[in-house]
Amino acid sequence: MIETLERDAAEVDDDLSAAGLLASIRTARETENAAAARQLDLAARWADLHRPESIHSAASFTVPGCEHEEPIAGPGTPLVAEFCIAELGAVLGISTTAAKRLVGHALELRHRLPRLHAGLQSGAVPAWRARSVAETTIHSSPPLTVEAAAFVDAQVAAVAGRIGPAQLDRLVAEAIKRYDLADADPADDPEDGWQHVDPRHATLHSEDVHYAGTMRFEAELDIADALDLDRALAHGAATMKALGSDASLDVRRSAALGDLARTQTALDLATNEGGRVVREERAGVSRPDLPHAREVVLHAHFNASSTADGPILDQNGRLEEGQRLVLLEQVKDWCADSQTKVTIRPVIDLNAELSTPAYEPTTRIREHVIIRDQTCVFPWCTRSARRCDLDHVIPFNAGGPTSTSNLAPLCRTHHRLKTHSSWHYETTAPGTYEWTSPHGHRFRRDHTGTRAIRGDEPPDVPRPRRR
């Protein structure tokens, strides 16, 4: 695929006029849409090959941990054998969760939204529009019946999928009302279709990290809650200004929201007692009678460079939460608050080998493996290693030691898949793993990420890690 794209790029005429460039871009977009539609069709056909009947032992449905049948789209769509999704995602270079979403959208469009599916295959509806509709109908609450989904399909297909999120929500609410899908409640207003679509949410966009070390938090609140929050932020911003802050209004409102998140442990700064606490804080006076203000646990890792005067921490480190860089000065600022509890753990040399004769790893071994691998080591999985099981690459009952070189973090889904399917992997170097899928596809996973192995590619030369 990469060679094809490079060849196509080389064939582009550098002397194209403006009109020629626009025509070429339009053709490229049409090709992209056709490829995305083809991918959805192939994903549905992959699901057809892996119906529940493809699971060899029917008894496996009731054995804990084994593969089971899984509904991944709305009512009326076929069930799929659970473990087939992982191999599809690995070949596509996406996570198992993203692959499950792809197959779910494909089945939803083919079985419950046939008109939209026809528009997708003809090129009248782009794949991303069709998938946004399928995502909404799959996760509607309460679930849409086949008839209700058909109603939504007819309305959306009539406008070739050109419908915004708000209009789609209203259409789903109308379908719920029309087909009496909501639970009957005398307190509900039967004329109000909006009661079934609650838009309230509070979402942290942890993948969108600004270079200044900030993250975006988005929320949809009840009117009364929103007004109360606005007043609280305005009051907090005004208080900070009265105490001498020269930051902008937006920055002070943002800081006030952080104070609210810490349950206002900064106290009411408008009172005399609050002012005294602030003065003591600025003077570095410890207040053991006050609770710790920060309850969020952050794991920051910094490399230590050896010097004649002793080890010196690098200025740039890694923060596990969000998998992003963090500045040493920023961590110092977080720790400057005397009400912040700071824990410093012993240095872990990732080049050392730790082991225990027991089956369960020690706390130090677990921390070593977590820091080394950072996430689940299944291809393309990004689940934090702190929320994973530690798996013996060579099983313990087959002679595999409980050591840092034979342990790897696997999330529960991929741990089950490794145990109960023909997926297998081996350690080629500490923190480097080679996976083989049931159909023979191979993937290399190390601390830099995942990549597919093609042919008889030799193993990577292991690189030493700093402390």
Phi, psi and omega in degrees: 000317180296318179297322179297316180296320179295321179293318178297320180295324180291334181277354179293132181281119180291345183263015180299144175282175178300317179295321179294322177297317179297319179296320179294320178296319179297319178297319178297320178294319178297320177296320178297316180295320179295322179293321179294321177295320178296322180296319177297319179296317180293325178297320178294322179291327174298320177295324179299327180284348186232053172290166180306332180295342181284346176283119193300313185259116179298332180293342183294343179296333184252000179272120182303135177091338182281172180295144180221170176282144188222127173277125182239006175221191185286172179303135181102350177266152183292151174282159184229143174295128192303314192284348181291337184294323185297318182291322177300314180296320180296318180293325180280349182077030179231167181289164177299323179297316179294323178293322177297321178295320179298311180294320178300316178297319181298315180291321179298316181292318185287323187259331185242343179233061188294327180291317177295324178296320178296319177296325177295314183290332179277348181093001181284334181240123177296152183299322184292327177291315180298320181291327178295322177293316180298321178299320181290315183289331178292318188257020176297145177230116000289163183299142177281134173288173178300320180293319179293321178295323178296323177298313178298319180300315181297318182291318182287319180296332181296335179248022177055037176077003182277081182219136181276169181301318181295316179295323179293320177298318179295323180293319177295319178298322178295321178294320178297318180290317184296323184257015174051052183269341182284149176294135181292131179215118182304334182283343181284148175270112184295343180273353186259100180286340183287346184294341184267353179239097181267111185277000185294139177195163173221109191238128174263120180271079187290341180277349183255086185253125179283153180297339179279001178086031179242160178228157183263132178240124184240141182214149172239115189245161167300148185305312181296319179296320180296318179294320178297318179296320179298318179294319180296320179291321178297318179295317179296320179295319179295322179296317179298320179295320179294332179275002174109005180290134177254015178287162179290166181299317181298319179294318180293323177294321178297316179295324178296324177294324175296322177297321178296323180296334178265029177053035175057039179289350175286357181068174178280103186290349180283346181270164178298318179298319178299318179296322179295320179298318180297317180296320178293323178298314182293332179275356178082019180282127181285142178234081182293345181282346181265147179288161177293132186284323185261118180257354180278133180265124177243141180245107180252134182238129178232137175284145179250126177261131181282133176226173179296332180268006181114173182293143178235130180286141174294155181284337179249134178228190181237133176256123182299317182293110181091354179050061183221167179282154178217143180272145178299323179296325179293319178295320177300322180294319177298322185278351183294332178291123183293346178268008176264126178276125182244130177240125178252123183259159182300152177295136178245120177272111185288352176271351181277157178252122178244144181208165176212147179286346182280165177287316181281131179289152176286168179300320181291321177295316179300315181296321178302311182293320181297314181293322182293313187264335173071317181225175169305138187267008174292147182309125174072001180281140183239013179294135183303139180297336179291343178252020184248163169277152171265118185258139171282114180301307167268118187307145182298321181284355176254013178099003180288131182282158172270084184221163182297333180278348181242011179244144179212141178282128175230131175295164188300321180298312183282337173294316177296319181297317180294324184283323191246012177226183182272006169298139174210159180212165179218158178266121178264340176196160179304118180085004178240128186229143175243120182257147175232126183276169180303331180261016171089006176284139184242144182220142177250128181237123174220194185289351177268348180131205183239144171211151180284144177258125182249133177066215181261050181296131181290158179291154178293149173283121183298139179252134181294151180253146176280165180289000000 
